[in-house]
């Protein structure tokens, strides 16, 4: 698998990060805003969202912890004693750099980095990799990365099963599965990524088309969600703009498949389950969404197989 036989390989599992408690929300939001503290109004709004979805933030943090533990278990099954996972978060503790330091402290000299996001963008996954790469170089860790896994067969299988289940749930409200509109969605990014030739949008469409085909979905489209509040334009239309258009077209039921996300967190539990659901009720639309991947065994296998493949490729270079 590599020239360092017998030595454990580190796996730096990276994700966006979530505060550990309500007391940490301000520091978290300030980090996202590149050191600029939010206004009292913005802070109150974000805290209100966390309160609305779970009465606090702890369940959201547990999702990521569970995925890291699930990946460790799966790697142990596939390659006993070979890998050890570390967590590195973009905007919360433990930060990406701290995860790399923990690896170095444990004597790790070779590692694989993977982000809990299947689709690559220079502005998302690329920024995680840049931070991890810089710290690993400083610490003398030889590091390779999984850049994307959006077409991994087991990821597609897991998502397809969820879409099929969702269609079954909504069929009664729509007078049959054929009357359900499927909306695939992902986190919006600034429009300028199109000028950069960024693959993010195309990869999301590839995943959506593959899942739609496997689930035998004829009526689907892609929409965006959770755009940031900046002056620059973000990719659209947003789902809150898409839903009224669908209602006007006579659509009665919508199944949202947020394929750009892999766990239950704020962009799903608030932006979809509360905001989009409220708009749908006003429009007389029946709206449901697919269950998130979280620790689904197929997703854990996707991650583990992607890590092992990346290491094998590094060994052949």
QUIPE-V728565 format. One record per residue. RES is the residue in three letters. PSI is psi in radians with two decimals (999 if undefined). Layout:
[[RES | PSI] [RES | PSI]]
This chain:
[[UNK | -0.63] [UNK | 2.99] [UNK | -0.29] [UNK | 1.09] [UNK | 2.40] [UNK | -0.35] [UNK | 2.44] [UNK | 2.53] [UNK | 2.28] [UNK | 2.60] [UNK | 1.95] [UNK | 1.87] [UNK | 2.01] [UNK | 2.52] [UNK | 3.08] [UNK | -0.69] [UNK | 2.62] [UNK | 2.53] [UNK | 2.67] [UNK | -0.41] [UNK | 2.97] [UNK | -0.51] [UNK | -0.38] [UNK | -0.06] [UNK | -0.72] [UNK | -0.78] [UNK | -0.69] [UNK | -0.84] [UNK | -0.67] [UNK | -0.68] [UNK | -0.75] [UNK | -0.65] [UNK | 0.39] [UNK | 0.77] [UNK | -0.08] [UNK | 2.07] [UNK | 2.48] [UNK | 2.74] [UNK | 2.76] [UNK | -0.61] [UNK | -0.79] [UNK | -0.71] [UNK | -0.77] [UNK | -0.66] [UNK | -0.78] [UNK | -0.75] [UNK | -0.66] [UNK | -0.63] [UNK | -0.75] [UNK | -0.73] [UNK | -0.67] [UNK | -0.63] [UNK | -0.52] [UNK | 0.21] [UNK | 0.36] [UNK | -3.00] [UNK | -0.08] [UNK | -0.74] [UNK | -0.55] [UNK | -0.73] [UNK | -0.66] [UNK | -0.53] [UNK | -0.82] [UNK | -0.78] [UNK | -0.72] [UNK | -0.65] [UNK | -0.69] [UNK | -0.76] [UNK | -0.69] [UNK | -0.68] [UNK | -0.72] [UNK | -0.79] [UNK | -0.76] [UNK | -0.70] [UNK | -0.62] [UNK | -0.61] [UNK | -0.74] [UNK | -0.57] [UNK | 1.36] [UNK | 2.27] [UNK | 0.13] [UNK | -0.62] [UNK | 2.64] [UNK | 2.24] [UNK | 2.50] [UNK | 2.63] [UNK | 2.43] [UNK | 2.10] [UNK | 2.58] [UNK | -0.73] [UNK | 0.21] [UNK | 2.88] [UNK | 2.49] [UNK | 2.22] [UNK | 2.84] [UNK | -0.78] [UNK | -0.60] [UNK | -0.69] [UNK | -0.71] [UNK | -0.70] [UNK | -0.67] [UNK | -0.68] [UNK | -0.82] [UNK | -0.70] [UNK | -0.58] [UNK | 0.12] [UNK | 0.24] [UNK | 2.28] [UNK | -0.15] [UNK | 2.36] [UNK | 2.81] [UNK | 2.37] [UNK | 2.40] [UNK | 2.45] [UNK | 2.48] [UNK | 1.05] [UNK | 2.10] [UNK | -0.35] [UNK | 2.38] [UNK | 2.37] [UNK | 2.51] [UNK | -0.51] [UNK | -0.30] [UNK | -1.54] [UNK | -0.69] [UNK | -0.63] [UNK | -0.57] [UNK | -0.85] [UNK | -0.73] [UNK | -0.80] [UNK | -0.74] [UNK | -0.70] [UNK | -0.77] [UNK | -0.76] [UNK | -0.70] [UNK | -0.71] [UNK | -0.76] [UNK | -0.60] [UNK | -0.03] [UNK | 0.47] [UNK | 2.18] [UNK | 2.03] [UNK | 2.38] [UNK | 2.83] [UNK | 2.56] [UNK | 1.99] [UNK | -0.60] [UNK | 2.73] [UNK | 0.59] [UNK | -0.29] [UNK | 0.33] [UNK | 2.26] [UNK | -0.64] [UNK | -0.53] [UNK | -0.82] [UNK | -0.67] [UNK | -0.76] [UNK | -0.75] [UNK | -0.69] [UNK | -0.77] [UNK | -0.66] [UNK | -0.66] [UNK | -0.73] [UNK | -0.76] [UNK | -0.77] [UNK | -0.72] [UNK | -0.69] [UNK | -0.69] [UNK | -0.66] [UNK | -0.20] [UNK | -0.73] [UNK | -0.75] [UNK | -0.45] [UNK | -0.02] [UNK | 0.55] [UNK | 2.58] [UNK | -0.55] [UNK | -0.25] [UNK | 0.07] [UNK | 2.24] [UNK | 2.25] [UNK | 2.18] [UNK | 1.91] [UNK | 2.45] [UNK | 2.86] [UNK | 2.93] [UNK | 2.22] [UNK | 2.71] [UNK | 2.83] [UNK | 2.46] [UNK | -0.41] [UNK | -0.27] [UNK | -0.45] [UNK | -0.68] [UNK | -0.47] [UNK | -0.05] [UNK | 0.48] [UNK | 2.41] [UNK | -0.09] [UNK | -0.95] [UNK | -0.77] [UNK | -0.70] [UNK | -0.68] [UNK | -0.70] [UNK | -0.62] [UNK | -0.81] [UNK | -0.83] [UNK | -0.80] [UNK | -0.71] [UNK | -0.73] [UNK | -0.74] [UNK | -0.75] [UNK | -0.81] [UNK | -0.56] [UNK | 0.04] [UNK | 0.73] [UNK | 2.15] [UNK | -0.60] [UNK | 1.74] [UNK | 2.79] [UNK | 2.96] [UNK | 2.48] [UNK | 2.94] [UNK | 2.91] [UNK | 2.90] [UNK | 0.58] [UNK | 2.59] [UNK | 2.84] [UNK | 1.42] [UNK | 2.94] [UNK | -0.46] [UNK | 2.65] [UNK | 2.49] [UNK | 2.79] [UNK | 2.38] [UNK | -3.12] [UNK | 2.68] [UNK | 2.66] [UNK | -0.57] [UNK | -0.33] [UNK | -0.53] [UNK | -0.70] [UNK | -0.80] [UNK | -0.59] [UNK | -0.75] [UNK | -0.71] [UNK | -0.72] [UNK | -0.55] [UNK | -0.09] [UNK | 0.14] [UNK | 2.38] [UNK | -0.47] [UNK | 2.43] [UNK | 2.30] [UNK | 2.07] [UNK | 2.28] [UNK | 1.59] [UNK | 1.32] [UNK | -0.21] [UNK | -0.13] [UNK | 2.63] [UNK | 0.01] [UNK | 2.90] [UNK | 1.95] [UNK | -2.95] [UNK | -0.72] [UNK | -0.34] [UNK | -0.92] [UNK | -0.50] [UNK | -1.00] [UNK | -0.62] [UNK | -0.95] [UNK | -0.41] [UNK | -1.04] [UNK | -0.97] [UNK | -0.62] [UNK | -0.70] [UNK | -0.75] [UNK | -0.73] [UNK | -0.73] [UNK | -0.72] [UNK | -0.58] [UNK | -0.12] [UNK | 0.42] [UNK | 2.43] [UNK | 2.13] [UNK | 2.36] [UNK | 2.89] [UNK | 2.81] [UNK | 2.72] [UNK | 2.53] [UNK | 2.82] [UNK | -0.79] [UNK | -2.03] [UNK | 0.48] [UNK | 2.28] [UNK | -0.64] [UNK | -0.60] [UNK | -0.69] [UNK | -0.68] [UNK | -0.67] [UNK | -0.86] [UNK | -0.84] [UNK | -0.78] [UNK | -0.60] [UNK | -0.67] [UNK | -0.83] [UNK | -0.71] [UNK | -0.73] [UNK | -0.70] [UNK | -0.70] [UNK | -0.72] [UNK | -0.66] [UNK | -0.66] [UNK | -0.38] [UNK | -0.15] [UNK | 999]]
